[in-house]
Amino acid sequence: MGDGTATCIDILLAIILPPLGVFLKFGCKVEFWICLLLTIFGYIPGIIYAIYAITKD
């Protein structure tokens, strides 16, 4: 599997459960905690941040 497939799977996980997608990409770093907080406050902000965090590079 290439890099594109892994990113696609990460994005799908980020849509279903945003903190999980970010956790699989970064581990238990600050990005995960930000995503978890945003998901608790609202599901949509959590998804937006998760997709942003996964696709930025």
mmCIF file of the N, C-alpha and C atoms, coordinates in Angstrom:
data_MODEL
# 
_entry.id   MODEL 
# 
loop_
_atom_site.group_PDB 
_atom_site.id 
_atom_site.type_symbol 
_atom_site.label_atom_id 
_atom_site.label_alt_id 
_atom_site.label_comp_id 
_atom_site.label_asym_id 
_atom_site.label_entity_id 
_atom_site.label_seq_id 
_atom_site.pdbx_PDB_ins_code 
_atom_site.Cartn_x 
_atom_site.Cartn_y 
_atom_site.Cartn_z 
_atom_site.occupancy 
_atom_site.B_iso_or_equiv 
_atom_site.pdbx_formal_charge 
_atom_site.auth_seq_id 
_atom_site.auth_comp_id 
_atom_site.auth_asym_id 
_atom_site.auth_atom_id 
_atom_site.pdbx_PDB_model_num 
ATOM 1   N N  . MET A 1 1  ? 0.840   -1.186 0.000  1.00 0.00 ? 1  MET A N  1 
ATOM 2   C CA . MET A 1 1  ? 0.000   0.000  0.000  1.00 0.00 ? 1  MET A CA 1 
ATOM 3   C C  . MET A 1 1  ? 0.876   1.235  0.000  1.00 0.00 ? 1  MET A C  1 
ATOM 4   N N  . GLY A 1 2  ? 0.451   2.216  -0.761 1.00 0.00 ? 2  GLY A N  1 
ATOM 5   C CA . GLY A 1 2  ? 1.206   3.450  -0.856 1.00 0.00 ? 2  GLY A CA 1 
ATOM 6   C C  . GLY A 1 2  ? 0.793   4.458  0.208  1.00 0.00 ? 2  GLY A C  1 
ATOM 7   N N  . ASP A 1 3  ? 1.414   5.594  0.136  1.00 0.00 ? 3  ASP A N  1 
ATOM 8   C CA . ASP A 1 3  ? 1.111   6.668  1.076  1.00 0.00 ? 3  ASP A CA 1 
ATOM 9   C C  . ASP A 1 3  ? -0.312  7.185  0.909  1.00 0.00 ? 3  ASP A C  1 
ATOM 10  N N  . GLY A 1 4  ? -0.805  7.211  -0.340 1.00 0.00 ? 4  GLY A N  1 
ATOM 11  C CA . GLY A 1 4  ? -2.146  7.704  -0.608 1.00 0.00 ? 4  GLY A CA 1 
ATOM 12  C C  . GLY A 1 4  ? -3.218  6.833  0.017  1.00 0.00 ? 4  GLY A C  1 
ATOM 13  N N  . THR A 1 5  ? -3.016  5.526  0.012  1.00 0.00 ? 5  THR A N  1 
ATOM 14  C CA . THR A 1 5  ? -3.993  4.615  0.603  1.00 0.00 ? 5  THR A CA 1 
ATOM 15  C C  . THR A 1 5  ? -4.060  4.797  2.112  1.00 0.00 ? 5  THR A C  1 
ATOM 16  N N  . ALA A 1 6  ? -2.906  4.949  2.738  1.00 0.00 ? 6  ALA A N  1 
ATOM 17  C CA . ALA A 1 6  ? -2.880  5.148  4.189  1.00 0.00 ? 6  ALA A CA 1 
ATOM 18  C C  . ALA A 1 6  ? -3.565  6.455  4.564  1.00 0.00 ? 6  ALA A C  1 
ATOM 19  N N  . THR A 1 7  ? -3.335  7.496  3.791  1.00 0.00 ? 7  THR A N  1 
ATOM 20  C CA . THR A 1 7  ? -3.985  8.771  4.064  1.00 0.00 ? 7  THR A CA 1 
ATOM 21  C C  . THR A 1 7  ? -5.490  8.658  3.874  1.00 0.00 ? 7  THR A C  1 
ATOM 22  N N  . CYS A 1 8  ? -5.926  7.940  2.870  1.00 0.00 ? 8  CYS A N  1 
ATOM 23  C CA . CYS A 1 8  ? -7.353  7.747  2.618  1.00 0.00 ? 8  CYS A CA 1 
ATOM 24  C C  . CYS A 1 8  ? -8.014  7.019  3.787  1.00 0.00 ? 8  CYS A C  1 
ATOM 25  N N  . ILE A 1 9  ? -7.374  5.995  4.280  1.00 0.00 ? 9  ILE A N  1 
ATOM 26  C CA . ILE A 1 9  ? -7.910  5.257  5.429  1.00 0.00 ? 9  ILE A CA 1 
ATOM 27  C C  . ILE A 1 9  ? -7.928  6.139  6.674  1.00 0.00 ? 9  ILE A C  1 
ATOM 28  N N  . ASP A 1 10 ? -6.878  6.925  6.874  1.00 0.00 ? 10 ASP A N  1 
ATOM 29  C CA . ASP A 1 10 ? -6.839  7.844  8.013  1.00 0.00 ? 10 ASP A CA 1 
ATOM 30  C C  . ASP A 1 10 ? -7.965  8.870  7.938  1.00 0.00 ? 10 ASP A C  1 
ATOM 31  N N  . ILE A 1 11 ? -8.235  9.380  6.746  1.00 0.00 ? 11 ILE A N  1 
ATOM 32  C CA . ILE A 1 11 ? -9.308  10.364 6.587  1.00 0.00 ? 11 ILE A CA 1 
ATOM 33  C C  . ILE A 1 11 ? -10.668 9.727  6.850  1.00 0.00 ? 11 ILE A C  1 
ATOM 34  N N  . LEU A 1 12 ? -10.877 8.508  6.370  1.00 0.00 ? 12 LEU A N  1 
ATOM 35  C CA . LEU A 1 12 ? -12.142 7.818  6.657  1.00 0.00 ? 12 LEU A CA 1 
ATOM 36  C C  . LEU A 1 12 ? -12.331 7.595  8.151  1.00 0.00 ? 12 LEU A C  1 
ATOM 37  N N  . LEU A 1 13 ? -11.264 7.200  8.838  1.00 0.00 ? 13 LEU A N  1 
ATOM 38  C CA . LEU A 1 13 ? -11.345 7.050  10.289 1.00 0.00 ? 13 LEU A CA 1 
ATOM 39  C C  . LEU A 1 13 ? -11.601 8.387  10.967 1.00 0.00 ? 13 LEU A C  1 
ATOM 40  N N  . ALA A 1 14 ? -11.021 9.463  10.423 1.00 0.00 ? 14 ALA A N  1 
ATOM 41  C CA . ALA A 1 14 ? -11.223 10.791 11.001 1.00 0.00 ? 14 ALA A CA 1 
ATOM 42  C C  . ALA A 1 14 ? -12.666 11.242 10.862 1.00 0.00 ? 14 ALA A C  1 
ATOM 43  N N  . ILE A 1 15 ? -13.337 10.815 9.804  1.00 0.00 ? 15 ILE A N  1 
ATOM 44  C CA . ILE A 1 15 ? -14.747 11.183 9.635  1.00 0.00 ? 15 ILE A CA 1 
ATOM 45  C C  . ILE A 1 15 ? -15.622 10.377 10.584 1.00 0.00 ? 15 ILE A C  1 
ATOM 46  N N  . ILE A 1 16 ? -15.310 9.102  10.753 1.00 0.00 ? 16 ILE A N  1 
ATOM 47  C CA . ILE A 1 16 ? -16.116 8.247  11.629 1.00 0.00 ? 16 ILE A CA 1 
ATOM 48  C C  . ILE A 1 16 ? -15.861 8.574  13.101 1.00 0.00 ? 16 ILE A C  1 
ATOM 49  N N  . LEU A 1 17 ? -14.603 8.637  13.484 1.00 0.00 ? 17 LEU A N  1 
ATOM 50  C CA . LEU A 1 17 ? -14.221 8.919  14.872 1.00 0.00 ? 17 LEU A CA 1 
ATOM 51  C C  . LEU A 1 17 ? -12.946 9.764  14.846 1.00 0.00 ? 17 LEU A C  1 
ATOM 52  N N  . PRO A 1 18 ? -13.099 11.087 14.855 1.00 0.00 ? 18 PRO A N  1 
ATOM 53  C CA . PRO A 1 18 ? -11.958 11.987 14.640 1.00 0.00 ? 18 PRO A CA 1 
ATOM 54  C C  . PRO A 1 18 ? -10.737 11.737 15.531 1.00 0.00 ? 18 PRO A C  1 
ATOM 55  N N  . PRO A 1 19 ? -10.884 11.562 16.850 1.00 0.00 ? 19 PRO A N  1 
ATOM 56  C CA . PRO A 1 19 ? -9.673  11.357 17.659 1.00 0.00 ? 19 PRO A CA 1 
ATOM 57  C C  . PRO A 1 19 ? -8.909  10.086 17.294 1.00 0.00 ? 19 PRO A C  1 
ATOM 58  N N  . LEU A 1 20 ? -9.598  9.060  16.831 1.00 0.00 ? 20 LEU A N  1 
ATOM 59  C CA . LEU A 1 20 ? -8.920  7.820  16.459 1.00 0.00 ? 20 LEU A CA 1 
ATOM 60  C C  . LEU A 1 20 ? -8.012  8.020  15.248 1.00 0.00 ? 20 LEU A C  1 
ATOM 61  N N  . GLY A 1 21 ? -8.508  8.730  14.242 1.00 0.00 ? 21 GLY A N  1 
ATOM 62  C CA . GLY A 1 21 ? -7.697  9.001  13.068 1.00 0.00 ? 21 GLY A CA 1 
ATOM 63  C C  . GLY A 1 21 ? -6.446  9.796  13.408 1.00 0.00 ? 21 GLY A C  1 
ATOM 64  N N  . VAL A 1 22 ? -6.594  10.793 14.280 1.00 0.00 ? 22 VAL A N  1 
ATOM 65  C CA . VAL A 1 22 ? -5.448  11.612 14.684 1.00 0.00 ? 22 VAL A CA 1 
ATOM 66  C C  . VAL A 1 22 ? -4.500  10.799 15.562 1.00 0.00 ? 22 VAL A C  1 
ATOM 67  N N  . PHE A 1 23 ? -5.044  9.967  16.427 1.00 0.00 ? 23 PHE A N  1 
ATOM 68  C CA . PHE A 1 23 ? -4.198  9.139  17.292 1.00 0.00 ? 23 PHE A CA 1 
ATOM 69  C C  . PHE A 1 23 ? -3.343  8.175  16.486 1.00 0.00 ? 23 PHE A C  1 
ATOM 70  N N  . LEU A 1 24 ? -3.919  7.573  15.463 1.00 0.00 ? 24 LEU A N  1 
ATOM 71  C CA . LEU A 1 24 ? -3.160  6.637  14.644 1.00 0.00 ? 24 LEU A CA 1 
ATOM 72  C C  . LEU A 1 24 ? -2.046  7.336  13.864 1.00 0.00 ? 24 LEU A C  1 
ATOM 73  N N  . LYS A 1 25 ? -2.234  8.603  13.557 1.00 0.00 ? 25 LYS A N  1 
ATOM 74  C CA . LYS A 1 25 ? -1.219  9.346  12.798 1.00 0.00 ? 25 LYS A CA 1 
ATOM 75  C C  . LYS A 1 25 ? -0.130  9.932  13.718 1.00 0.00 ? 25 LYS A C  1 
ATOM 76  N N  . PHE A 1 26 ? -0.523  10.486 14.875 1.00 0.00 ? 26 PHE A N  1 
ATOM 77  C CA . PHE A 1 26 ? 0.416   11.229 15.719 1.00 0.00 ? 26 PHE A CA 1 
ATOM 78  C C  . PHE A 1 26 ? 0.704   10.569 17.062 1.00 0.00 ? 26 PHE A C  1 
ATOM 79  N N  . GLY A 1 27 ? -0.105  9.633  17.478 1.00 0.00 ? 27 GLY A N  1 
ATOM 80  C CA . GLY A 1 27 ? 0.054   9.083  18.815 1.00 0.00 ? 27 GLY A CA 1 
ATOM 81  C C  . GLY A 1 27 ? -0.621  9.996  19.826 1.00 0.00 ? 27 GLY A C  1 
ATOM 82  N N  . CYS A 1 28 ? -0.130  9.985  21.040 1.00 0.00 ? 28 CYS A N  1 
ATOM 83  C CA . CYS A 1 28 ? -0.775  10.742 22.126 1.00 0.00 ? 28 CYS A CA 1 
ATOM 84  C C  . CYS A 1 28 ? -0.111  12.112 22.302 1.00 0.00 ? 28 CYS A C  1 
ATOM 85  N N  . LYS A 1 29 ? 0.051   12.823 21.189 1.00 0.00 ? 29 LYS A N  1 
ATOM 86  C CA . LYS A 1 29 ? 0.662   14.151 21.223 1.00 0.00 ? 29 LYS A CA 1 
ATOM 87  C C  . LYS A 1 29 ? -0.427  15.209 21.318 1.00 0.00 ? 29 LYS A C  1 
ATOM 88  N N  . VAL A 1 30 ? -0.021  16.457 21.240 1.00 0.00 ? 30 VAL A N  1 
ATOM 89  C CA . VAL A 1 30 ? -0.945  17.571 21.421 1.00 0.00 ? 30 VAL A CA 1 
ATOM 90  C C  . VAL A 1 30 ? -2.050  17.589 20.362 1.00 0.00 ? 30 VAL A C  1 
ATOM 91  N N  . GLU A 1 31 ? -1.771  17.112 19.149 1.00 0.00 ? 31 GLU A N  1 
ATOM 92  C CA . GLU A 1 31 ? -2.790  17.079 18.104 1.00 0.00 ? 31 GLU A CA 1 
ATOM 93  C C  . GLU A 1 31 ? -3.973  16.202 18.504 1.00 0.00 ? 31 GLU A C  1 
ATOM 94  N N  . PHE A 1 32 ? -3.674  15.087 19.154 1.00 0.00 ? 32 PHE A N  1 
ATOM 95  C CA . PHE A 1 32 ? -4.738  14.186 19.608 1.00 0.00 ? 32 PHE A CA 1 
ATOM 96  C C  . PHE A 1 32 ? -5.620  14.864 20.647 1.00 0.00 ? 32 PHE A C  1 
ATOM 97  N N  . TRP A 1 33 ? -5.011  15.548 21.602 1.00 0.00 ? 33 TRP A N  1 
ATOM 98  C CA . TRP A 1 33 ? -5.781  16.178 22.677 1.00 0.00 ? 33 TRP A CA 1 
ATOM 99  C C  . TRP A 1 33 ? -6.627  17.336 22.151 1.00 0.00 ? 33 TRP A C  1 
ATOM 100 N N  . ILE A 1 34 ? -6.083  18.088 21.197 1.00 0.00 ? 34 ILE A N  1 
ATOM 101 C CA . ILE A 1 34 ? -6.875  19.160 20.584 1.00 0.00 ? 34 ILE A CA 1 
ATOM 102 C C  . ILE A 1 34 ? -8.081  18.568 19.862 1.00 0.00 ? 34 ILE A C  1 
ATOM 103 N N  . CYS A 1 35 ? -7.859  17.506 19.122 1.00 0.00 ? 35 CYS A N  1 
ATOM 104 C CA . CYS A 1 35 ? -8.954  16.865 18.391 1.00 0.00 ? 35 CYS A CA 1 
ATOM 105 C C  . CYS A 1 35 ? -9.994  16.295 19.348 1.00 0.00 ? 35 CYS A C  1 
ATOM 106 N N  . LEU A 1 36 ? -9.540  15.687 20.420 1.00 0.00 ? 36 LEU A N  1 
ATOM 107 C CA . LEU A 1 36 ? -10.475 15.136 21.407 1.00 0.00 ? 36 LEU A CA 1 
ATOM 108 C C  . LEU A 1 36 ? -11.335 16.236 22.021 1.00 0.00 ? 36 LEU A C  1 
ATOM 109 N N  . LEU A 1 37 ? -10.720 17.343 22.376 1.00 0.00 ? 37 LEU A N  1 
ATOM 110 C CA . LEU A 1 37 ? -11.462 18.471 22.948 1.00 0.00 ? 37 LEU A CA 1 
ATOM 111 C C  . LEU A 1 37 ? -12.472 19.029 21.949 1.00 0.00 ? 37 LEU A C  1 
ATOM 112 N N  . LEU A 1 38 ? -12.049 19.222 20.709 1.00 0.00 ? 38 LEU A N  1 
ATOM 113 C CA . LEU A 1 38 ? -12.969 19.740 19.700 1.00 0.00 ? 38 LEU A CA 1 
ATOM 114 C C  . LEU A 1 38 ? -14.113 18.769 19.433 1.00 0.00 ? 38 LEU A C  1 
ATOM 115 N N  . THR A 1 39 ? -13.840 17.483 19.479 1.00 0.00 ? 39 THR A N  1 
ATOM 116 C CA . THR A 1 39 ? -14.887 16.488 19.258 1.00 0.00 ? 39 THR A CA 1 
ATOM 117 C C  . THR A 1 39 ? -15.881 16.481 20.417 1.00 0.00 ? 39 THR A C  1 
ATOM 118 N N  . ILE A 1 40 ? -15.391 16.684 21.631 1.00 0.00 ? 40 ILE A N  1 
ATOM 119 C CA . ILE A 1 40 ? -16.298 16.755 22.786 1.00 0.00 ? 40 ILE A CA 1 
ATOM 120 C C  . ILE A 1 40 ? -17.214 17.975 22.669 1.00 0.00 ? 40 ILE A C  1 
ATOM 121 N N  . PHE A 1 41 ? -16.644 19.111 22.233 1.00 0.00 ? 41 PHE A N  1 
ATOM 122 C CA . PHE A 1 41 ? -17.440 20.336 22.110 1.00 0.00 ? 41 PHE A CA 1 
ATOM 123 C C  . PHE A 1 41 ? -18.374 20.302 20.905 1.00 0.00 ? 41 PHE A C  1 
ATOM 124 N N  . GLY A 1 42 ? -17.996 19.567 19.885 1.00 0.00 ? 42 GLY A N  1 
ATOM 125 C CA . GLY A 1 42 ? -18.833 19.470 18.694 1.00 0.00 ? 42 GLY A CA 1 
ATOM 126 C C  . GLY A 1 42 ? -18.215 18.496 17.718 1.00 0.00 ? 42 GLY A C  1 
ATOM 127 N N  . TYR A 1 43 ? -19.026 17.625 17.164 1.00 0.00 ? 43 TYR A N  1 
ATOM 128 C CA . TYR A 1 43 ? -18.524 16.576 16.288 1.00 0.00 ? 43 TYR A CA 1 
ATOM 129 C C  . TYR A 1 43 ? -17.911 17.149 15.005 1.00 0.00 ? 43 TYR A C  1 
ATOM 130 N N  . ILE A 1 44 ? -18.559 18.146 14.421 1.00 0.00 ? 44 ILE A N  1 
ATOM 131 C CA . ILE A 1 44 ? -18.094 18.735 13.162 1.00 0.00 ? 44 ILE A CA 1 
ATOM 132 C C  . ILE A 1 44 ? -16.735 19.428 13.328 1.00 0.00 ? 44 ILE A C  1 
ATOM 133 N N  . PRO A 1 45 ? -16.520 20.258 14.355 1.00 0.00 ? 45 PRO A N  1 
ATOM 134 C CA . PRO A 1 45 ? -15.175 20.839 14.528 1.00 0.00 ? 45 PRO A CA 1 
ATOM 135 C C  . PRO A 1 45 ? -14.090 19.781 14.718 1.00 0.00 ? 45 PRO A C  1 
ATOM 136 N N  . GLY A 1 46 ? -14.423 18.683 15.365 1.00 0.00 ? 46 GLY A N  1 
ATOM 137 C CA . GLY A 1 46 ? -13.467 17.594 15.529 1.00 0.00 ? 46 GLY A CA 1 
ATOM 138 C C  . GLY A 1 46 ? -13.095 16.965 14.201 1.00 0.00 ? 46 GLY A C  1 
ATOM 139 N N  . ILE A 1 47 ? -14.078 16.785 13.326 1.00 0.00 ? 47 ILE A N  1 
ATOM 140 C CA . ILE A 1 47 ? -13.823 16.220 12.001 1.00 0.00 ? 47 ILE A CA 1 
ATOM 141 C C  . ILE A 1 47 ? -12.957 17.166 11.177 1.00 0.00 ? 47 ILE A C  1 
ATOM 142 N N  . ILE A 1 48 ? -13.296 18.452 11.200 1.00 0.00 ? 48 ILE A N  1 
ATOM 143 C CA . ILE A 1 48 ? -12.538 19.427 10.419 1.00 0.00 ? 48 ILE A CA 1 
ATOM 144 C C  . ILE A 1 48 ? -11.087 19.468 10.876 1.00 0.00 ? 48 ILE A C  1 
ATOM 145 N N  . TYR A 1 49 ? -10.876 19.516 12.187 1.00 0.00 ? 49 TYR A N  1 
ATOM 146 C CA . TYR A 1 49 ? -9.491  19.556 12.680 1.00 0.00 ? 49 TYR A CA 1 
ATOM 147 C C  . TYR A 1 49 ? -8.755  18.255 12.376 1.00 0.00 ? 49 TYR A C  1 
ATOM 148 N N  . ALA A 1 50 ? -9.425  17.129 12.500 1.00 0.00 ? 50 ALA A N  1 
ATOM 149 C CA . ALA A 1 50 ? -8.773  15.846 12.246 1.00 0.00 ? 50 ALA A CA 1 
ATOM 150 C C  . ALA A 1 50 ? -8.319  15.747 10.790 1.00 0.00 ? 50 ALA A C  1 
ATOM 151 N N  . ILE A 1 51 ? -9.174  16.150 9.861  1.00 0.00 ? 51 ILE A N  1 
ATOM 152 C CA . ILE A 1 51 ? -8.792  16.108 8.451  1.00 0.00 ? 51 ILE A CA 1 
ATOM 153 C C  . ILE A 1 51 ? -7.653  17.081 8.180  1.00 0.00 ? 51 ILE A C  1 
ATOM 154 N N  . TYR A 1 52 ? -7.716  18.258 8.792  1.00 0.00 ? 52 TYR A N  1 
ATOM 155 C CA . TYR A 1 52 ? -6.620  19.223 8.628  1.00 0.00 ? 52 TYR A CA 1 
ATOM 156 C C  . TYR A 1 52 ? -5.308  18.661 9.175  1.00 0.00 ? 52 TYR A C  1 
ATOM 157 N N  . ALA A 1 53 ? -5.345  18.089 10.364 1.00 0.00 ? 53 ALA A N  1 
ATOM 158 C CA . ALA A 1 53 ? -4.120  17.580 10.996 1.00 0.00 ? 53 ALA A CA 1 
ATOM 159 C C  . ALA A 1 53 ? -3.534  16.419 10.207 1.00 0.00 ? 53 ALA A C  1 
ATOM 160 N N  . ILE A 1 54 ? -4.380  15.581 9.653  1.00 0.00 ? 54 ILE A N  1 
ATOM 161 C CA . ILE A 1 54 ? -3.894  14.413 8.913  1.00 0.00 ? 54 ILE A CA 1 
ATOM 162 C C  . ILE A 1 54 ? -3.312  14.817 7.563  1.00 0.00 ? 54 ILE A C  1 
ATOM 163 N N  . THR A 1 55 ? -3.932  15.781 6.894  1.00 0.00 ? 55 THR A N  1 
ATOM 164 C CA . THR A 1 55 ? -3.487  16.126 5.549  1.00 0.00 ? 55 THR A CA 1 
ATOM 165 C C  . THR A 1 55 ? -2.372  17.162 5.510  1.00 0.00 ? 55 THR A C  1 
ATOM 166 N N  . LYS A 1 56 ? -2.137  17.892 6.589  1.00 0.00 ? 56 LYS A N  1 
ATOM 167 C CA . LYS A 1 56 ? -1.057  18.892 6.556  1.00 0.00 ? 56 LYS A CA 1 
ATOM 168 C C  . LYS A 1 56 ? 0.295   18.167 6.568  1.00 0.00 ? 56 LYS A C  1 
ATOM 169 N N  . ASP A 1 57 ? 1.215   18.681 5.823  1.00 0.00 ? 57 ASP A N  1 
ATOM 170 C CA . ASP A 1 57 ? 2.580   18.124 5.804  1.00 0.00 ? 57 ASP A CA 1 
ATOM 171 C C  . ASP A 1 57 ? 3.545   19.032 5.144  1.00 0.00 ? 57 ASP A C  1 
# 
